[in-house]
Amino acid sequence: MRAVCVFCGSSPGFRPVYAEAAARTGRLLAEQGLAMVFGGSKVGLMGAAADAALAAGGEVFGVLPRALARKELEHTGLTRLEIVETMHQRKARMAELSDAFIALPGGAGTLEEVFEIWTWGQLAIHAKPAAFLNVEGYYDPLRRFLDHSVEEGFVREAHRDMLVFGEDPVQLLEHLAGYVAPAQEKWLERFQL
């Protein structure tokens, strides 16, 4: 594992604990010699994680759509900032640059990014791990929903287990480093394509 993508909010949230967790994660990546890949913005948890990684001597790569760069949201102090045309290109490039993914607290964009990565893993498009840093129980309702999805037959247990939830970024990184993708692909064997 050489680079970890951090998905997180462009907002800091209402409680300081979120920004503290983002900064701790950025620092930890740098201390472990892992490059941080993220959405390229200077605001919210994104900026907090990037600033902490840079301050600890880490490499930080950002990928930002041109429309957001025009709004002066780009982080200008990064190791490298790539400007792309669309959000789709942003996600594809972040996935290409990364060996693993951690979702910190965030909103719709954060969920959409990590769920797309998870879906690609289920389809065996890649074998990269994904985890949620569950700061102060932020992702507890999501974890319950995923369990419900398994109970209702929409998600396989092996696929739900691809997503790891943890409160400690050190333990999450250890898990990500030892990840082995499940052999079971999505529901495709039910259908004759």
Backbone as CSV, one residue per row, in Angstrom:
resi,resn,N_x,N_y,N_z,CA_x,CA_y,CA_z,C_x,C_y,C_z
1,MET,0.854,-1.181,0.000,0.000,0.000,0.000,0.893,1.235,0.000
2,ARG,0.699,2.083,-1.010,1.517,3.294,-1.131,0.702,4.573,-0.968
3,ALA,-0.573,4.522,-1.358,-1.399,5.734,-1.323,-2.797,5.390,-0.856
4,VAL,-3.340,6.233,0.019,-4.679,6.038,0.564,-5.530,7.247,0.206
5,CYS,-6.687,6.980,-0.362,-7.632,8.047,-0.686,-8.491,8.331,0.535
6,VAL,-8.640,9.594,0.848,-9.477,10.020,1.962,-10.694,10.748,1.386
7,PHE,-11.860,10.168,1.581,-13.120,10.810,1.228,-13.647,11.474,2.493
8,CYS,-14.028,12.735,2.400,-14.566,13.416,3.582,-15.261,14.699,3.173
9,GLY,-15.905,15.312,4.144,-16.729,16.478,3.889,-15.957,17.728,3.511
10,SER,-16.574,18.532,2.655,-16.049,19.866,2.367,-16.529,20.845,3.437
11,SER,-17.325,20.333,4.362,-17.758,21.068,5.549,-16.987,20.520,6.745
12,PRO,-16.761,21.336,7.774,-16.094,20.814,8.972,-17.066,20.119,9.927
13,GLY,-18.378,20.202,9.656,-19.352,19.681,10.609,-19.494,20.642,11.777
14,PHE,-20.370,20.324,12.684,-20.642,21.218,13.809,-19.757,20.980,15.022
15,ARG,-19.116,19.821,15.083,-18.317,19.501,16.261,-16.832,19.428,15.927
16,PRO,-15.982,20.007,16.746,-14.533,20.006,16.484,-13.923,18.617,16.365
17,VAL,-14.563,17.598,16.937,-14.017,16.248,16.907,-13.832,15.746,15.473
18,TYR,-14.645,16.217,14.532,-14.530,15.776,13.145,-13.242,16.298,12.503
19,ALA,-12.972,17.580,12.680,-11.734,18.144,12.128,-10.508,17.542,12.813
20,GLU,-10.633,17.261,14.099,-9.519,16.624,14.817,-9.238,15.239,14.246
21,ALA,-10.280,14.485,13.949,-10.099,13.149,13.367,-9.504,13.240,11.971
22,ALA,-9.929,14.226,11.191,-9.373,14.407,9.852,-7.885,14.735,9.930
23,ALA,-7.521,15.639,10.833,-6.115,16.011,10.993,-5.292,14.820,11.471
24,ARG,-5.839,14.062,12.403,-5.114,12.884,12.904,-4.879,11.882,11.775
25,THR,-5.877,11.686,10.932,-5.745,10.750,9.817,-4.685,11.228,8.829
26,GLY,-4.716,12.509,8.493,-3.704,13.043,7.587,-2.297,12.879,8.142
27,ARG,-2.126,13.201,9.418,-0.810,13.046,10.074,-0.352,11.594,10.060
28,LEU,-1.270,10.692,10.380,-0.947,9.272,10.444,-0.477,8.754,9.084
29,LEU,-1.164,9.154,8.034,-0.743,8.728,6.693,0.691,9.179,6.413
30,ALA,0.980,10.430,6.728,2.332,10.945,6.507,3.356,10.195,7.347
31,GLU,3.038,9.963,8.608,3.965,9.274,9.505,4.237,7.844,9.057
32,GLN,3.269,7.224,8.396,3.449,5.856,7.922,4.004,5.803,6.498
33,GLY,4.357,6.965,5.962,4.947,7.013,4.627,3.963,6.748,3.510
34,LEU,2.687,6.977,3.776,1.644,6.772,2.775,1.219,8.107,2.189
35,ALA,1.148,8.182,0.882,0.639,9.385,0.235,-0.864,9.468,0.474
36,MET,-1.357,10.684,0.584,-2.796,10.915,0.729,-3.340,11.436,-0.597
37,VAL,-4.405,10.821,-1.058,-5.124,11.264,-2.252,-6.475,11.775,-1.759
38,PHE,-6.903,12.915,-2.291,-8.204,13.463,-1.857,-8.743,14.388,-2.927
39,GLY,-9.879,15.008,-2.640,-10.594,15.802,-3.627,-10.029,17.159,-3.955
40,GLY,-8.901,17.550,-3.367,-8.189,18.747,-3.784,-8.651,20.064,-3.217
41,SER,-9.614,20.062,-2.304,-10.155,21.305,-1.777,-9.449,21.726,-0.489
42,LYS,-9.465,23.022,-0.242,-8.824,23.556,0.966,-9.803,23.716,2.131
43,VAL,-11.072,23.403,1.909,-12.094,23.685,2.919,-12.520,22.428,3.667
44,GLY,-13.146,22.628,4.821,-13.756,21.553,5.590,-12.772,20.499,6.054
45,LEU,-13.273,19.271,6.188,-12.428,18.167,6.619,-11.370,17.852,5.580
46,MET,-11.677,18.127,4.316,-10.693,17.891,3.262,-9.437,18.721,3.522
47,GLY,-9.619,19.987,3.789,-8.484,20.861,4.065,-7.755,20.485,5.339
48,ALA,-8.511,20.092,6.373,-7.888,19.718,7.648,-6.989,18.500,7.481
49,ALA,-7.444,17.491,6.769,-6.655,16.278,6.560,-5.418,16.578,5.714
50,ALA,-5.605,17.330,4.636,-4.482,17.659,3.752,-3.442,18.502,4.480
51,ASP,-3.880,19.523,5.207,-2.941,20.392,5.931,-2.118,19.606,6.939
52,ALA,-2.760,18.688,7.657,-2.047,17.899,8.662,-1.041,16.961,8.020
53,ALA,-1.412,16.339,6.901,-0.483,15.447,6.204,0.722,16.224,5.694
54,LEU,0.481,17.386,5.128,1.580,18.219,4.622,2.483,18.696,5.751
55,ALA,1.881,19.116,6.860,2.663,19.602,7.998,3.540,18.498,8.582
56,ALA,3.119,17.236,8.420,3.897,16.101,8.919,4.895,15.586,7.878
57,GLY,5.014,16.307,6.765,5.993,15.940,5.742,5.497,14.946,4.723
58,GLY,4.181,14.719,4.649,3.636,13.739,3.721,3.404,14.287,2.332
59,GLU,3.204,13.360,1.406,2.819,13.711,0.040,1.303,13.729,-0.028
60,VAL,0.769,14.764,-0.668,-0.682,14.897,-0.779,-1.030,15.235,-2.225
61,PHE,-1.860,14.383,-2.822,-2.290,14.564,-4.203,-3.778,14.880,-4.234
62,GLY,-4.123,15.977,-4.866,-5.515,16.378,-4.975,-6.007,16.279,-6.401
63,VAL,-7.288,15.976,-6.552,-7.938,15.921,-7.865,-9.219,16.738,-7.750
64,LEU,-9.294,17.802,-8.533,-10.391,18.753,-8.387,-11.000,19.088,-9.745
65,PRO,-12.325,19.063,-9.854,-12.969,19.487,-11.104,-12.759,20.984,-11.345
66,ARG,-12.615,21.346,-12.598,-12.348,22.740,-12.983,-13.395,23.701,-12.425
67,ALA,-14.667,23.293,-12.417,-15.730,24.178,-11.927,-15.497,24.559,-10.471
68,LEU,-14.985,23.628,-9.660,-14.716,23.944,-8.255,-13.431,24.761,-8.114
69,ALA,-12.480,24.513,-8.972,-11.234,25.297,-8.932,-11.535,26.765,-9.235
70,ARG,-12.476,27.005,-10.151,-12.840,28.383,-10.506,-13.454,29.129,-9.322
71,LYS,-14.015,28.376,-8.379,-14.611,28.991,-7.193,-13.572,29.213,-6.106
72,GLU,-12.303,29.044,-6.456,-11.175,29.274,-5.552,-11.203,28.350,-4.341
73,LEU,-11.610,27.097,-4.577,-11.618,26.116,-3.505,-10.366,25.245,-3.513
74,GLU,-9.523,25.387,-4.566,-8.373,24.494,-4.681,-7.345,24.753,-3.588
75,HIS,-6.755,23.677,-3.129,-5.689,23.747,-2.124,-4.393,23.982,-2.887
76,THR,-3.782,25.121,-2.688,-2.618,25.497,-3.492,-1.292,24.994,-2.943
77,GLY,-1.273,24.364,-1.781,-0.007,23.945,-1.196,0.284,22.461,-1.314
78,LEU,-0.394,21.760,-2.214,-0.276,20.307,-2.301,0.995,19.870,-3.021
79,THR,1.345,18.619,-2.828,2.437,18.018,-3.590,2.097,18.083,-5.070
80,ARG,0.858,17.727,-5.397,0.384,17.832,-6.787,-1.128,18.007,-6.773
81,LEU,-1.598,18.919,-7.597,-3.037,19.130,-7.782,-3.351,18.932,-9.257
82,GLU,-4.251,18.015,-9.536,-4.693,17.782,-10.907,-6.080,18.381,-11.078
83,ILE,-6.244,19.128,-12.139,-7.550,19.700,-12.476,-8.151,18.847,-13.590
84,VAL,-9.371,18.357,-13.361,-10.078,17.548,-14.346,-11.368,18.258,-14.729
85,GLU,-12.026,17.751,-15.760,-13.218,18.432,-16.264,-14.490,18.074,-15.506
86,THR,-14.626,16.828,-15.061,-15.900,16.396,-14.478,-15.691,15.674,-13.149
87,MET,-16.780,15.534,-12.415,-16.756,14.771,-11.176,-16.456,13.297,-11.455
88,HIS,-16.950,12.790,-12.574,-16.668,11.397,-12.934,-15.167,11.180,-13.134
89,GLN,-14.530,12.118,-13.833,-13.089,12.016,-14.030,-12.348,12.123,-12.697
90,ARG,-12.849,12.959,-11.825,-12.229,13.107,-10.499,-12.212,11.774,-9.761
91,LYS,-13.382,11.116,-9.688,-13.462,9.851,-8.955,-12.601,8.773,-9.600
92,ALA,-12.617,8.716,-10.924,-11.813,7.710,-11.612,-10.326,7.938,-11.361
93,ARG,-9.903,9.177,-11.384,-8.476,9.468,-11.170,-8.073,9.200,-9.720
94,MET,-8.925,9.562,-8.773,-8.632,9.272,-7.368,-8.516,7.767,-7.153
95,ALA,-9.384,6.990,-7.780,-9.332,5.534,-7.656,-8.053,4.990,-8.279
96,GLU,-7.673,5.545,-9.397,-6.453,5.107,-10.082,-5.202,5.362,-9.243
97,LEU,-5.164,6.490,-8.551,-3.988,6.874,-7.759,-3.897,6.146,-6.422
98,SER,-4.988,5.508,-5.978,-5.091,4.999,-4.607,-5.054,3.480,-4.539
99,ASP,-4.525,2.992,-3.419,-4.499,1.559,-3.137,-5.560,1.160,-2.122
100,ALA,-6.124,2.128,-1.418,-7.132,1.888,-0.395,-7.894,3.192,-0.161
101,PHE,-9.042,3.087,0.542,-9.934,4.227,0.714,-10.442,4.287,2.142
102,ILE,-10.454,5.501,2.700,-11.036,5.732,4.019,-12.038,6.872,3.894
103,ALA,-13.264,6.626,4.370,-14.284,7.671,4.405,-14.360,8.228,5.819
104,LEU,-14.086,9.501,5.955,-14.299,10.216,7.198,-15.717,10.780,7.155
105,PRO,-16.190,11.403,8.223,-17.523,11.993,8.161,-17.679,12.942,6.964
106,GLY,-18.846,12.901,6.395,-19.152,13.748,5.245,-20.603,13.559,4.864
107,GLY,-20.989,14.195,3.784,-22.372,14.155,3.339,-22.563,13.308,2.097
108,ALA,-23.434,13.768,1.218,-23.819,13.003,0.033,-22.616,12.690,-0.855
109,GLY,-21.733,13.646,-1.055,-20.574,13.414,-1.914,-19.665,12.333,-1.368
110,THR,-19.426,12.365,-0.077,-18.576,11.353,0.560,-19.200,9.974,0.407
111,LEU,-20.494,9.866,0.674,-21.173,8.574,0.554,-21.166,8.086,-0.889
112,GLU,-21.421,8.980,-1.813,-21.443,8.595,-3.221,-20.078,8.077,-3.659
113,GLU,-19.014,8.738,-3.222,-17.665,8.323,-3.608,-17.323,6.938,-3.058
114,VAL,-17.554,6.726,-1.776,-17.174,5.445,-1.184,-18.089,4.322,-1.672
115,PHE,-19.357,4.620,-1.925,-20.250,3.579,-2.424,-19.893,3.176,-3.852
116,GLU,-19.438,4.109,-4.644,-19.006,3.739,-5.995,-17.780,2.830,-5.932
117,ILE,-16.829,3.162,-5.081,-15.647,2.317,-4.905,-16.060,0.927,-4.423
118,TRP,-16.983,0.875,-3.480,-17.473,-0.397,-2.951,-18.141,-1.222,-4.055
119,THR,-18.956,-0.564,-4.864,-19.635,-1.240,-5.965,-18.621,-1.822,-6.945
120,TRP,-17.600,-1.039,-7.289,-16.561,-1.533,-8.205,-15.871,-2.758,-7.614
121,GLY,-15.680,-2.760,-6.295,-15.084,-3.920,-5.640,-15.988,-5.142,-5.725
122,GLN,-17.295,-4.948,-5.526,-18.242,-6.057,-5.629,-18.234,-6.667,-7.024
123,LEU,-18.049,-5.824,-8.017,-18.035,-6.278,-9.410,-16.662,-6.768,-9.858
124,ALA,-15.711,-6.789,-8.921,-14.335,-7.231,-9.196,-13.648,-6.361,-10.251
125,ILE,-14.043,-5.094,-10.318,-13.335,-4.143,-11.181,-11.996,-3.798,-10.557
126,HIS,-11.937,-3.856,-9.237,-10.683,-3.698,-8.504,-10.759,-4.561,-7.242
127,ALA,-9.635,-4.667,-6.540,-9.584,-5.438,-5.289,-9.040,-4.572,-4.167
128,LYS,-9.452,-3.307,-4.158,-8.949,-2.341,-3.181,-9.922,-2.219,-2.007
129,PRO,-9.398,-2.114,-0.791,-10.262,-2.050,0.396,-10.804,-0.654,0.673
130,ALA,-11.925,-0.624,1.383,-12.549,0.634,1.798,-12.995,0.536,3.250
131,ALA,-12.869,1.656,3.963,-13.218,1.681,5.380,-13.873,3.008,5.737
132,PHE,-14.643,2.968,6.820,-15.247,4.170,7.382,-14.595,4.461,8.722
133,LEU,-14.077,5.673,8.894,-13.625,6.114,10.208,-14.868,6.614,10.929
134,ASN,-15.328,5.838,11.872,-16.620,6.056,12.534,-16.442,6.978,13.745
135,VAL,-16.206,8.235,13.474,-15.938,9.230,14.516,-17.190,9.456,15.363
136,GLU,-17.078,9.182,16.662,-18.180,9.419,17.606,-19.489,8.785,17.134
137,GLY,-19.403,7.624,16.472,-20.602,6.915,16.032,-21.282,7.507,14.817
138,TYR,-20.596,8.397,14.098,-21.206,9.077,12.958,-21.830,8.090,11.965
139,TYR,-21.148,6.984,11.703,-21.622,6.035,10.696,-22.422,4.866,11.281
140,ASP,-22.797,4.911,12.547,-23.599,3.831,13.127,-24.916,3.600,12.380
141,PRO,-25.672,4.650,12.021,-26.919,4.409,11.281,-26.673,3.756,9.917
142,LEU,-25.579,4.119,9.271,-25.263,3.516,7.979,-24.938,2.036,8.150
143,ARG,-24.199,1.713,9.178,-23.865,0.310,9.446,-25.149,-0.498,9.662
144,ARG,-26.096,0.056,10.415,-27.373,-0.641,10.641,-28.139,-0.819,9.326
145,PHE,-28.102,0.202,8.477,-28.779,0.097,7.185,-28.163,-1.009,6.328
146,LEU,-26.844,-1.100,6.323,-26.192,-2.146,5.532,-26.550,-3.529,6.054
147,ASP,-26.637,-3.673,7.376,-27.090,-4.947,7.944,-28.516,-5.256,7.485
148,HIS,-29.357,-4.240,7.473,-30.743,-4.397,7.008,-30.766,-4.822,5.534
149,SER,-29.895,-4.251,4.728,-29.825,-4.611,3.307,-29.469,-6.078,3.127
150,VAL,-28.597,-6.593,3.993,-28.261,-8.021,3.956,-29.479,-8.845,4.354
151,GLU,-30.139,-8.442,5.441,-31.310,-9.177,5.930,-32.428,-9.233,4.895
152,GLU,-32.526,-8.208,4.071,-33.589,-8.137,3.058,-33.170,-8.716,1.711
153,GLY,-31.935,-9.215,1.603,-31.510,-9.892,0.386,-30.997,-9.014,-0.731
154,PHE,-30.628,-7.775,-0.431,-30.119,-6.884,-1.469,-28.601,-6.774,-1.486
155,VAL,-27.966,-7.174,-0.407,-26.506,-7.145,-0.305,-26.067,-8.472,0.299
156,ARG,-25.060,-9.075,-0.283,-24.501,-10.295,0.297,-23.679,-9.945,1.524
157,GLU,-23.674,-10.868,2.474,-22.895,-10.649,3.692,-21.419,-10.431,3.382
158,ALA,-20.870,-11.186,2.447,-19.456,-11.036,2.075,-19.183,-9.647,1.505
159,HIS,-20.167,-9.086,0.813,-19.987,-7.744,0.240,-20.139,-6.665,1.301
160,ARG,-21.092,-6.858,2.219,-21.191,-5.915,3.330,-19.889,-5.889,4.116
161,ASP,-19.292,-7.046,4.304,-18.067,-7.143,5.085,-16.851,-6.538,4.381
162,MET,-17.001,-6.197,3.108,-15.919,-5.500,2.404,-15.703,-4.108,3.000
163,LEU,-16.743,-3.530,3.564,-16.664,-2.207,4.171,-16.374,-2.364,5.663
164,VAL,-15.270,-1.810,6.099,-14.861,-1.925,7.494,-15.197,-0.627,8.213
165,PHE,-15.718,-0.749,9.424,-16.021,0.400,10.266,-15.095,0.345,11.472
166,GLY,-14.478,1.467,11.804,-13.615,1.497,12.972,-13.462,2.900,13.518
167,GLU,-13.152,2.981,14.801,-12.997,4.273,15.475,-11.549,4.735,15.514
168,ASP,-10.616,3.844,15.252,-9.189,4.141,15.369,-8.529,4.082,13.990
169,PRO,-7.990,5.206,13.501,-7.387,5.190,12.168,-6.170,4.271,12.065
170,VAL,-5.452,4.054,13.166,-4.301,3.141,13.136,-4.784,1.731,12.817
171,GLN,-5.820,1.282,13.516,-6.356,-0.055,13.271,-6.966,-0.171,11.882
172,LEU,-7.614,0.897,11.410,-8.171,0.858,10.057,-7.069,0.674,9.021
173,LEU,-5.969,1.396,9.170,-4.872,1.256,8.215,-4.268,-0.145,8.262
174,GLU,-4.174,-0.720,9.447,-3.677,-2.093,9.558,-4.599,-3.055,8.816
175,HIS,-5.899,-2.858,8.981,-6.859,-3.714,8.280,-6.738,-3.533,6.772
176,LEU,-6.646,-2.299,6.326,-6.554,-2.034,4.893,-5.308,-2.684,4.293
177,ALA,-4.212,-2.640,5.022,-2.957,-3.212,4.527,-3.047,-4.726,4.373
178,GLY,-3.882,-5.382,5.187,-4.009,-6.833,5.122,-5.235,-7.327,4.380
179,TYR,-5.917,-6.459,3.682,-7.184,-6.795,3.035,-7.013,-7.826,1.919
180,VAL,-7.934,-8.769,1.874,-8.038,-9.717,0.772,-9.469,-9.641,0.257
181,ALA,-9.636,-9.354,-1.014,-10.969,-9.209,-1.594,-11.705,-10.547,-1.592
182,PRO,-13.029,-10.521,-1.389,-13.790,-11.774,-1.415,-13.807,-12.364,-2.820
183,ALA,-13.879,-13.675,-2.883,-13.910,-14.355,-4.183,-15.282,-14.263,-4.836
184,GLN,-16.296,-13.950,-4.040,-17.672,-13.949,-4.512,-18.003,-12.619,-5.191
185,GLU,-18.371,-12.692,-6.475,-18.762,-11.484,-7.179,-20.237,-11.194,-6.933
186,LYS,-20.729,-10.142,-7.575,-22.103,-9.710,-7.407,-23.074,-10.812,-7.839
187,TRP,-24.302,-10.511,-8.041,-25.363,-11.482,-8.303,-25.353,-12.002,-9.744
188,LEU,-24.316,-11.744,-10.493,-24.330,-12.002,-11.925,-24.619,-13.454,-12.296
189,GLU,-24.255,-14.416,-11.427,-24.489,-15.813,-11.790,-25.971,-16.157,-11.873
190,ARG,-26.825,-15.312,-11.357,-28.274,-15.565,-11.449,-28.801,-15.338,-12.861
191,PHE,-28.045,-14.599,-13.646,-28.542,-14.179,-14.943,-27.660,-14.745,-16.053
192,GLN,-28.275,-15.109,-17.120,-27.536,-15.522,-18.318,-27.462,-14.307,-19.225
193,LEU,-26.288,-13.674,-19.267,-26.151,-12.454,-20.072,-25.768,-12.782,-21.487
